[in-house]
Amino acid sequence: MKDIKYSFYNVIVPVAEKSEYLIYNLISGGLEVLTWEQGAYLESVGQTSLRPGDSELSGQEELLGYLYDKGFFVRSDLNEREEYNKFYSKKKELLYDKDDGSINLTVGTTIMCNMGCPYCFEFVKPNKSLNDIENLRAIITYINDVVEQSPVKRWHSLNVTWYGGEPLINKNAISRLTPMLQELCAKHGMSYSANIITNGILLTSDNWELLKKCDVKNVQITIDGPQKTHDKSRPLKGRNNEKKNYFQILENLCLMPSGMHVTVRINTDREIADSIDELFQDFHVFGLWPMRSNQISFSTAWLRTYEEANESDLSARFSVGDFFDFQQSFRLNLVNRYNRWASQNQREQARLKWVLPEIQDECATWVSPYSLVVDPDGNIHKCWETIHEGKEAISHVSQGFKIESHQPYMDYDRSQLNEICSSCKYLPVCDKLSCSHQALKEGMPDCTPWKTKTEDSLKYQYLLMDSRPDLIIFPGHTNKVNTGHSNK
């Protein structure tokens, strides 16, 4: 056996109810079950280096050899934080010069919106829409420059997000730009995919068909709880405020054609969380969910507070930790509701997946030169949240692709943000550092909830698996890709 030490990135959890321990490694994603004696032994070892022949081994050579092979112990001379930083740096180097690549293009068709959400980060909504044919053509030329001038050896896809404001206010930009982008993809042997982020008010039958014709297969619609919370949180503007809002969106969802998928995003605070059951009930009454669960899914989001919005009452806002707890109860509620319906309709039962802290990627929109946001004036941005601020643009599509304009954003380094974050064992899994724009703006963003919730979460899921093996499956590990975010 080599000289070894307990990994800096381990999380060990006593489960007294089963006289066992769980051990999880934040870097490898490995999870093991230990006996009570084994777990107590590891806790006593701590960060002590162990050498062959040491009395501290106490006949545990076989256990330690197994845990070393699984990454829970490492060489005594290994600086794990340095190793992570090397791994992180190598991933960053591959942002530009790589074998395989895809382009993520977010197009703001308009800044205008028919809703006046008090929490929206787009505090100024100038009357701007993407109509200039020269800007439309320049977008195509810019993307063509990216393909032809970059060192990427093979381009396999172009992924487009239609964005706003409310993008369907200027649906002409979608219908005009789509065939131009598809022609570019055909020229370079790339696949084309598209999605849209919309508030759902304008999803008439005609607009559903337009989106389908334009190869939009994924739609994100924000619905903040049932009518009583949604219409307050996401009011229609001006005279439109007298029209149907929440129920109009549900009616529009009923018109969704086959071959499309909707993610219902719920920006959640305490008031919205308390009324989630009403939302589910309405979806059931409208025949939307669980009946069309192959087309409709739900995603909860922490309702962030933007100082510039000058909201007067923030008492209902969740802390990061409390929102984490809500997410777990939401998942359980969702699967229980689905299974009750499934059992009455001879459908297969659903099962929960374990939720685990995983190594995070940075927001691709910020750090990748092949991910960009184009506003209605043709300005290029590196964050969705600056699309309404022309001064935040890094260049214009008419100037062509120049790597120099992207370099400062490619250089973002989570390990260099501040001393506290750089020395934290949760740095690799910290989702709060993945929003580069916000992390740099704040300097010291909120800590990831995993920092305080990992032990309780692992124990809860393990005990749930023991008591309800039909409900939750043993964890698998998946790679997540961070392509951007929106609080819309």
N, C-alpha and C positions, 0 to 999 in steps of 0.2 A: 504493500500500500504506500502511496506517495504521501508527502507532507501536505496536509489539507486543512481547510478551515470552512466553517459554516458560511454560506453565502450571505452577503450584505443584503441581497434582495429577497430573502426568505420572509414569509409571514407564517407563523406557527400559531395554531388555534386549538386550545383544549376543548374537547366536547365531553364534558363530565357525564352527560346523559347516557353516553355509550361507552364510557371509559376508554376513549380514543382521542387521538390528536389528528388534525389536518395540517399539512404543510403545503404551502403554495409558493412558487417562485415567480416574481414579477417579470423577470426577463424571459425565462423559458416557457412560462405558462404551465409548468408541470404541477400536478396536484396529486398528492399521495395521502393514504390513510395509514396512520401509525397506531401501535398499541399505546396504552397509557404509559407504560414503562419506557418505551422508545421515545415518546414525546417529551417526557420529563427529563430523560437523559440529554436530549438535544438542547433543551432549555438550559440545563446546567453547563453544557459545553460553551455556549455563547460564541464569541469570536475567537476563542482560544485556538491556536494552531495545534494540530495533532500530528504526531510523528509515530512511525512504526515502533512499537515497544513501549510507548507511553502508558503509564498506569491509568490515565484518563480513558483509555480505549475500553477498559472494563469488558472485554470480550465482545465488543460491538463491531469488530472488523467487517463482518459480512454485511451488516446494516449500512455501515459507513461507505463501503465499497459500492453498494447498490445506489445509495443517495448521491455519491460522487458521479456515478455514471448518468444519473438523472439530472445533474446540475444543481443539486441542493448543497453540495460541498464543492469547493474549487481548490485549485492549487494555492498553497499558503503564500506564494510570492505574487499572486495575481492581484492587480489593482482593478477591481471590477468596475469602478466608476470610469476609469480611463478606458477600459475595454468597451464600455457602452458608448463613450464619447467617440471612439474610433469607428464603431459600428454606425453611429449616427452620422458622422462626417462622411463615411463612405456612401451612405444612402443619399446624402445631399449632393455628392459629386455626380451621382447618376441622374440628377434632375435634368441635366443638359445633354451630356454625351452618353447615349445608351443605345442598346440594340433595338429595342422595341419601344414605340411611343404612341400616345394618343393625345389629341388636342381637346381641351375642355373650353368651350366658348359660351359665355353667358352674354346674352343680348338684351339690353334694356330697350324695349320697343317704345316706351314712354315713361316719363316721370309722373304723369297724372294718375290719380287714383280716385275711385268713386267711394272709398271709405276714408274715414278720418280717425284711425286707431290712435288713441292717446299715447301708446307705448312705442309707436313706430320710430325706428332710428332715422327715417327720412323726414327730418323736421321741416325742411324746405322742399316744396314740391313745385318746381317751376313748370310752366306750360310748355314742355318740350316733348316732341315725339320724333321717332326715326322715320323720316319721309324722304330726305334728300337722296336722290338716286346716286349722286357722287359718293356719298358716305356708304351706301349699300354696296356699290362696286368696290370701294376701298377696303371694306371688310373682307371681301373675297380675295383681293390682291394681297392683303396682309396675311391671311391664312395660307395662301399659296406661297408667300415668302417664307413662312415658318417651315413649311414642308420642304421647300427646295434649298433653303440656306442653312438649315440646322444639321448637326452631325448625327442625328438619329438615323439608324440604318434601315429601319422599316417602320412605316406609319401604318397602324392597323385600324384606327377609328377617329371619327370626329363626333364629339358628344356636345349637343347644343342644349342650353337652358334658356327658355323664353321668360323674361323677367320684367319687372317694372318698379314703381307704380303698379298699375293693373295692366298687364301686357295685352289683354284682349281689348282694351280701349283702342289700341292701334293694331288690330289683327292684320291689317294690310301689310305691315312690315313682315309678319310671319309668312303670309302667302307669297310675298315677292322675294324674300330672301331664301326661303327653303329650296326652291329648284336650283338657285345659283349655288348653294352650298352642296346640294346633292350632285350637281354636275362636277364640282371641284373634287368631291370624293371619288366619283367614277373615274375621273382623270388620273388620280393617284392610287387607285385600287384600295380605297379606304371604305370601311363600313360607316353608315350614318345612323345616328340615333338622336332623339329629341325628347325633352320633357318641358313642362311648363309649371310655373308657380303662380297661382291665381287665387283670388278670393272666392271664386265660384259663382258670383252674381251673374256673370255674362255667359255662363255655359248653357246657352240655348241649344236646341237640336242642330241648328245651322252651324253654330260654333264648334259643337262636338264633331260634326262631320268635317269641318275645316281642319281641325286638329288631326283627325284621323287621316285625312288626305295628305297632310304635311308630316306624316310619320311620327307624330307625337303619341307615344304609347304610355307615358307615365305623367301623372298629374298630381301636384301637391296642392291641396286646398286647406286653408286654415279655418277651423271651426272651434271657437273657444267656449266649449261647453254648450248646454242647451240654450234656448232662446233668451232666457232671463239674463244669462251672463254674456252670451255671444253678442247680442245686439247692443249691450252696454259697452263691451270691450272693443267691438268692431262696428261702430255705427256708420250708416250710410251718410253721405254728405248732403247738405242743403235740402232741396225739395225731395231728393231721393230718400231722405230719412223717413218719409211717410209711407214708403213702399215696403213690401215684404223683404226681409233680410235673411234671417236664419232659415225660415221655412222655404224661401225661394231657392236657397242653396240645396236643401234636401230634395226639392222637386227637380232641380237641375241634375242632381246625382242620379235620379231615377231614369234620366234620359241617356245615361252613359252607354255608348255602343260596346259591342264585344271587342275583344282584342286590346282593351285599355285597362290601366290600373290606376287607382286613386289612393294616395296616402293622405289620410286626414290628420293634419298636424294640429295638436291642441297645445297652445301656449298657456301654461298652467300656473295659476296662483292658488291660494287656499280656497277662495270662493268657488273657483271653477272646479277644483278637485272635489269639493263637497257636493257638487251637482252632476258628477260624471254619470251616475246611474240614469239620470233623466235623459242625457244624451244617448246612451245606449238604447233606452226604451224608444226614443223617437226613431232611431235608425231601424229598430225592429218593426215598428208600426209602418214605416215607409217601405218595408221590404228590402232594405239595403244591407243590413248586417244582423245576424250571421249569414243570411240567405245568399249574399253575393260576396262572401269572404274570399273567393278566388280573385275578386276585382278590387276589394276595398280592405285596407289595413289602417291601423291607427299608430300614431307616433306622438309621444308627449315631449314637450320642450319646456325647459326652465324659462319662465318669463323674466327676462333680464330688465334691469332698470337703467335707462339712459339719462344721465344728468341733464342733457340738453333738452329733453322732452318736458321738463318742469312739471312733472305730475304732482298733484297736490296730496294724494293719499296713497301711500305705499304700504299700508298696514297689512294688506292681504298677501304681500310678496312672500314666497318661500325662501328660506335660507338654502344654500346648496345642499346641506345635509338632509334637511327635511324634504326637499324635492326628491332626493335619492330614495328616501323611504317611501314616498308616494309612488314613485315609479315601480317599486317592487309590488306594492299592493295593487297597482293598476294592472300589472301583468297577470297577477293571480285572478283578479276580477274578470279580466278579459277571457282567459282560458276557461274559467268556471262557467261563464255565460255561454261561451261557444259550446262547451261540452253538454250543457243542459239541452241546448237546441239540437246538437248532433245526436244525442241519445233518443230524442223524440222523432228524429228524421232518418234513422238508420245510416248515419254518417260516422266515419272513423273519428275517434276521440283525438283531441289535440294534446300535446305535451309541451311543457315549458322546457326551454334550454337554460342551462346555467348562465348566469351573468358573471363575468370575471374581469378583473383589471387586465387590460392588454396593452402592449406597446402601441403608442399612438404615432400616427403620421401628422405632419403639419398640414394646414389648409393648403391644398394644391393651388387654389386661386392666388394665394400670396407667394408661395415659394417656387412654383414651377413657371418657367418661361413659356410653357406651352398651355398654360391656363390663364385666361384673361376675361375681363368684363368690359364690354363696350357700351357706353351710354348713348342716348339718342342723338348726341352731337358727333359721335364717332370717336370720342375720347376713350383711351384705354385706362382702366383702373385695375388695381390689384386686390380689391376687396369689394364685395357686394354692398357693404355699408357706406361706401363713398360715391355711389353712382349718381347721387344728386348734387355732388360738389365737384364742379369742373376743375377747381384748383388742385384737387387731389389726384388728377390724372397724371400718368407717367409719360404719355405720348399720345399721338393721334394715329388712327389707322392709315391715314394718307402718307405718313412718314415711313411706312414699311417696318418690317421686323428688325429690331436692333437689340442684340443681347445686352448691350450696355444699360439700357433703360430698365431691364429686369434684374440686373445684378444685385443691387442693394436689397432686394426682396429675397433673392435666392440665398443671401448671406444670413438670413434669420437663423439664430441658434438658441434653442431653448435652454441650453446648458450655460449660456453666457448672459442670461437676462438679469439675474441677481444672485447673490451669494447663497441665500437661503434655498432657492429653487435648485441651484446647481449641486448642492450637497444632499438633497432630499432623495431618499430611496424610492419615492414614488414619481420622480422626474420622468422616467421612461413611459409611465402609464397616465401621465397627467393630461387629461383632456382640456383643461383650462388653458394650457399653454399652446394648444393647437390653433386657437384663434389668435393668429400672430398680431393682427391689427389691434385687438383689444389688449393682449398681453403687453405689447410695447407701449400702448397708450397708458395703461395702469402702472406698469413697472413691476408691480407685485399683485398679480391677479388672485382671485379666490383660489384656495387650494382645491384640488380634486376631491370629491367626496370619498374616493377610495382611501384617502389618507386616514380617515376616521371610521370608515364603514366596512373595510375589507374583512376583518375578523368576524364581525357579526353577520355579514352577508354570507360568508362561506359556511358558517355554522348553521344558519337558518336554512340554506338550500340543502345542506347535507341531511339535516334532520327531516326536512320535508321529503327528500328522496327516500328516507327510511320509512316514514309513515305513509307516504303516498307514492309508491314506485310507479303507479299508473300515470302520475301527473308530471313528473319531471325526470328527464333522462340525464345520465352521467355526462359531464361536460365534454364537448368537443372544442377544438381550437380553430378559429377562423381569422383570416386576415382582413382587417377593415381598411377601407380607403376613404380618406377625408377629401372630398372634392369641393367643399364649401359649406356655407350655412346661411340660414335666413331666419329672421325673427318675424317674418311677415305673416 
